[in-house]
Amino acid sequence: MSVRSQSIDPGEIDRFERIGADWWNPRGSMRALHRLNPTRVAWIGKMAVAHGDAAAGLRGLRVLDIGCGGGILAESLARLGASVTAIDPAPGNLDIARAHAEKSGLSIDYRGVSAEELAASGATFDIVCAMEVVEHVVDPAAFVGVACSMARPGGLFFAATLNRTLKSFGLAILGAEYILRWAPRGTHQWEKFVTPDELEIAMEDAGAPVVARTGVVYTPVLDAWRLACDMGVNYMMCGRRED
């Protein structure tokens, strides 16, 4: 029996399918994501030690990457010793992800299912990641509820997304897509961005109250992303599933 998805937007799937092999081109349309990835991976590892049950970062932990795309985050988590399950509803993305993982000698369990379908199977994980996904789903609150349900009691839920502010419209839409061409035009829809308050309420309602949050800002001089107090554009949150 199929499980009705509260998260999948067919238009978003088509948009990311068109990225194709460019997923792994560090100078292509996914350039910003490649530059951002080390910062988010480091924060996930740090929070796993600070707020989870991990004593050695991610090694040995069961991690779910929702909306894995071409596998950029999933591969980084696997290299740190995590047992990674990565899901995406776009078959083209998964073909690219599987091929790249095989070439890299990494074992990652890629599945072409929705979050709802995986949750219905009863699967649970030590860490559930929804990085740069919340702003692309149909119903963010419902999606967060499903995602958090797959974190085991005491497990962690991570989300990275974009704040709905005038600043984010100027930088993430006009700047990143139209001027700097860091992402294809139309990648983001400003009205679908999620404020920190909205995300925090959704996580609280899902039984995974926020234990840490941080802004993420780009530093042009270093051509790198760093953690910051400013959550006006990009930000990340970590919640701990209640026991």
N, C-alpha and C positions, 0 to 999 in steps of 0.2 A: 504494500500500500504506500503510495507516495505521501510525502509530508509537505504540506503547504508552506512555502517559503515566505517569511515576512521581511526578508532582507534583499532578495535579488531583484535588481532593476535591469531588464534586458538591454536597455540603452547603454548602461554602464558596462555590461559584459562586452557588447559589440565594440565599444570605445577602446577597451583594454586589449581585446583580441587583435585590433588593428596595429598595436605596437609591435607585435610579432617578435622577430629575432632581435629587435632593438632593446629588449629587456636587459641584455648583458653587454650592451655597448656603453661603457662608462662616459663617453663623450656624446652620447645620443640623447634621445628624448627622456631617458631615465637617469640622466646625469645627476640631477638634484637628489634623487633617491639613493644613488650610489654614494654620494658625498654625505648624506644624512645617516646612512645605515650604521657606521661605526659608533656614532653617538647614541643611537637608540639601543643598540646591542649592549653597549657598556652599561647603560642605565638599567636595562632589564637584569643583567647579571648582578649589579650592585643591589638592586631592590630585592632580588631573590635571596641574597644573603641577609639583608637588613630586616626584611619583613616575612620571609618564608621560612621553610625548614631546611634550607640548603646550607651546608657548611663549606662547600667548595664550588660556589657559583652554580653553573647549570649542569655540571657533569652528572650523568645518571638520571636526570629529571625527564619526565614525560611532558613534552611541550607541543601545544597545538598552535599552528599559524593559520589563521583564518584569512582568506583572500590573499593567498600566497603569490599570485601573479607568476612571474618567471622564476621565483625561488631565491631572490636576493637575501631576504631575511632568514628564510629556512636554512639555507646553506651556512650562514654565519652561526646560527644557533647549533647546527649539527657539528660544526668544527670545534665548538666549545664543549662537546661531549654530551649534548642533550639527545634524547631519543625523540625525533621530530616527526609529527604527523602534520601534513600541510594540505589544506583544501582550497579549491577554487572551482567555480561553476563553469569556467571558460576552458574548453578542451585544448584550444591552441596554446594557452598559457601553460597548461600542465605538460604538454608535449615538449615544450621548450625547457621547462623546469626539470623534467625527468632526464632529458638528454644531457643537460649541463651537469646535473648531479652525478650521472654515470661517468661523464668525462672527468669529473673532479674526484671520483672515487668515494663519493659520499652515499650513505644509505639513508634515504628519506622516504617516508611513506606518503606518497602523493595520492590524493583521492579527489575525484570529480563529483563532489557532493556539496550540498548546501550546509550551513551551520545547523539548520533545523533537522535535516536528515541525520546528521552525525549525532546530534543531541538525542534524537529519538532512539538511537541504537543503545543508549546508556553509557556511551564513552565518557570518561573523565580523565583529567590531566592535572599535573602539578602546576602547570602554567598555561594560560590561554592568552594568546596575543591577537589583537585586532588593530594592526598598525596601518594607518592611512586607509582605513576601510569604512569607519563609521559615517564619514561624509559622503559615501557613495551608495548607502543602502536606502531602501524605501521608508522604513520605520526604525529610526535609530534606537528608540527606547525598547522596542520589542526585540531588536537584534541584540542589544546589550544584555537583555534578560536571558536570551537563549545562550549567548556566548558565556556569560557568567555561570550558567547552570552546568557547564562542562568543566569548571574548575572544582576539584575535589574540596571537601571541607578543609579549610586552612590553606588552600591553594590560592594562587594569584591570578588576577586578570589585568592585562595591560592594554591600554588604548592610546594611540597617537592620532591626532586629528587637527583640524583647523578651526580656529575661533571665528565666529560670525561678527566681525567688526569692520568698520570702514578701513582700518589699517590693513586687514587681511585682503579686502577687495583690491586695495591699491597694490599691495606687494605680491600676494599669491595669484591673483587673476591678471591684472594689468601688467605688473612687473614680470612675474615668472613666465606667464604664457604668451603675452603679446610683445613684450620688449626683449627680455633675455632669452626667450624661447627655450626655457628649461623643461617645459612640458608641452605637449601638443595643445593647441587651442581647443577649449571645450573640455579639458580634462576635469576641471572642477566647476561646480555650480555654487556660487556664493550663498544662495538661499538655503542650500543643504548643509552648510557648515554648522557645527554644533558648539554652543558656548560651554565653558567649563561648568557653569551651574547646571545646565541641562544634562551634561554627561554625569556629573556627580549624583544628581537625583536618580538617574536611570540605574547607576551602579548601586546606590543605596537600596532602591526598590528591588534590585535583583539579588540582594543579600551579599553584596561584595563592596562594603563601604570603602571609600578612598583612604589610603594610608600614606600616599605620597603623590606629589604633582610637581611638574616643572615646565617652564617654557623652553623653547628651543629656538635659537636665533642664528642667522647666517652672518658670518664675519667676512666681508669681501677681501680684506687685506690678506687673510689666511686661506681664503677659499675653503672655509670649513664651517661646520655647524657646532654650536656649543650650548650647554645648558644655561638657562638664565631665569631670572624672576619674571621677565616679560612673557606673559601668555597671550599677548594680543594677536598673534598670528598662529604659529605652531606651538602645540603643547602636548604633553604626555601625562597620563594618570595611571596609577597603580592601585588596585583594590584587592582586599583579602577576603576570600569567601568565608563567611561565618561558619564556625564549627557546629 
